[in-house]
Amino acid sequence: MRILGIHADHVSYKVTKKTKIAEPDPIKEDRMEDCVLLFASVEKSDEISPELTVSATVDSILVRLGRLGAKRVMLFPYAHLASDLGCPGISQWILKNIQSRLNEKGIETKRAAFGWYKEFEIKSKGHPMADFSMTICPYAGGECDSKCCQTEPVNNILS
């Protein structure tokens, strides 16, 4: 899973057009103040263990939120971060479960519509830790670094 995070004064979105994989009856327009916007792409490799991907992602997000002192998240499906996207059904399941688990942990979390084109506005806080990226490894169950097994061909890992 790939995530781009932005600590924001506010973020808002409005759906404009659905794609062929659009979820039915989404929240068409929403806004959140003083939050961390998480652009998220589920990758094909996350399908190996969706539950581990959810757990590792939530754990990593909680660490980042703790560093920022943030308690609110806008989870924003964003296919443009990955070149090998996961299938829509599993991707939606993963994102919905991340939202649910964060809410259970006391983090107010909203999720933008999956499979819809959206216009959005962000006002970033602009401090040194306001922007960050994360890559969650479905093999190791945590964030990847330059030595992560995800950088190796999958057939070498699973052999």
C-alpha positions in Angstrom: 0.0 0.0 0.0 1.2 3.5 -0.8 0.2 6.5 1.1 0.9 10.2 0.7 0.0 12.2 3.9 -0.6 15.9 4.3 -1.2 17.5 7.7 -4.0 20.0 6.8 -5.9 22.9 8.2 -8.8 21.7 6.1 -9.6 19.4 3.2 -12.8 19.2 1.2 -14.0 17.1 -1.8 -17.0 16.8 -4.1 -17.6 13.8 -6.4 -17.9 14.8 -10.1 -18.2 11.7 -12.2 -18.2 7.9 -11.5 -16.0 5.4 -13.0 -16.8 1.8 -13.9 -15.6 0.7 -10.5 -17.5 3.3 -8.5 -19.0 2.3 -5.2 -22.7 2.9 -5.0 -24.3 5.7 -3.0 -21.1 7.4 -1.7 -21.0 10.5 0.4 -20.9 13.0 -2.5 -19.4 15.9 -0.7 -17.5 16.2 2.6 -15.1 18.4 4.5 -12.8 18.0 7.5 -10.9 20.5 9.6 -7.5 20.1 11.3 -6.8 16.6 10.0 -4.3 14.4 8.2 -5.3 13.8 4.6 -4.1 10.3 3.5 -4.1 9.7 -0.3 -4.0 5.9 -0.4 -3.4 3.3 -3.2 -4.0 -0.4 -2.6 -1.5 -2.5 -4.6 -1.8 -5.9 -6.1 0.7 -7.2 -3.5 -1.7 -6.2 -0.7 -4.0 -8.9 -1.9 -1.6 -11.5 -0.5 -2.8 -10.7 3.0 -5.5 -7.9 3.2 -5.9 -8.3 6.9 -2.1 -7.9 7.5 -2.2 -4.9 5.2 -5.0 -3.3 7.2 -3.3 -4.0 10.6 0.1 -2.7 9.4 -1.3 0.4 7.8 -3.4 1.3 10.9 -0.3 0.8 13.1 1.9 3.0 10.9 -0.8 5.7 10.6 -1.2 5.8 14.4 2.6 6.3 14.8 2.5 9.2 12.3 -0.6 10.7 13.9 1.1 10.5 17.3 4.1 12.4 16.0 1.8 15.1 14.6 -0.5 15.2 17.6 -3.4 14.7 15.2 -6.7 12.9 15.9 -8.6 13.2 12.6 -8.1 11.6 9.2 -9.6 12.0 5.8 -8.8 8.7 3.9 -8.8 9.5 0.2 -8.6 6.6 -2.4 -6.0 7.7 -4.9 -5.0 5.3 -7.6 -2.2 7.5 -9.0 0.3 6.5 -6.3 0.8 2.9 -7.6 1.4 1.3 -10.9 0.1 -2.2 -10.0 -3.3 -1.5 -8.4 -5.2 -4.1 -6.4 -8.6 -5.3 -7.6 -11.4 -2.9 -6.7 -13.3 -5.2 -4.3 -10.3 -6.0 -2.1 -9.1 -2.4 -2.3 -12.5 -1.1 -1.0 -12.5 -3.7 1.7 -9.0 -2.7 2.8 -9.8 1.0 2.8 -13.2 0.5 4.7 -11.4 -1.6 7.3 -8.7 1.0 7.8 -11.4 3.6 8.4 -13.2 1.3 10.8 -10.1 0.4 12.8 -9.0 4.0 13.1 -12.4 5.0 14.3 -12.3 2.2 16.9 -8.9 3.6 18.1 -10.6 7.0 18.7 -9.4 8.6 15.5 -12.2 10.4 13.8 -11.9 9.1 10.2 -13.8 9.8 7.1 -13.3 8.1 3.7 -13.8 9.8 0.3 -15.8 8.0 -2.4 -14.0 5.0 -4.1 -14.0 4.9 -7.9 -15.3 8.4 -8.4 -13.6 11.4 -9.9 -13.4 14.1 -7.3 -12.5 17.8 -7.1 -10.8 18.6 -3.9 -9.2 21.4 -1.9 -6.4 21.2 0.7 -4.8 23.8 2.9 -1.6 22.3 4.2 -0.1 23.3 7.5 3.3 23.6 5.9 5.5 22.6 8.9 8.5 20.3 8.5 6.5 17.1 9.2 3.4 18.2 7.3 4.0 16.0 4.2 5.1 12.4 4.3 4.9 9.2 2.4 4.5 5.6 3.5 4.8 2.2 1.8 3.3 -0.6 3.7 4.8 -4.1 3.1 2.3 -6.9 3.0 5.1 -9.4 3.5 6.7 -7.9 6.6 3.6 -6.3 8.1 5.0 -2.8 8.5 6.5 0.2 6.7 9.0 -0.6 4.0 12.5 0.9 3.7 15.1 0.6 0.9 15.9 -3.0 2.0 12.2 -4.1 2.0 11.4 -7.5 0.6 8.8 -5.7 -1.6 11.6 -4.5 -3.7 12.5 -8.1 -4.5 10.6 -10.1 -7.1 7.6 -11.8 -5.5 8.6 -15.3 -6.8 11.9 -15.1 -4.9 10.1 -14.2 -1.7 7.5 -16.9 -1.9 9.8 -19.7 -3.0 
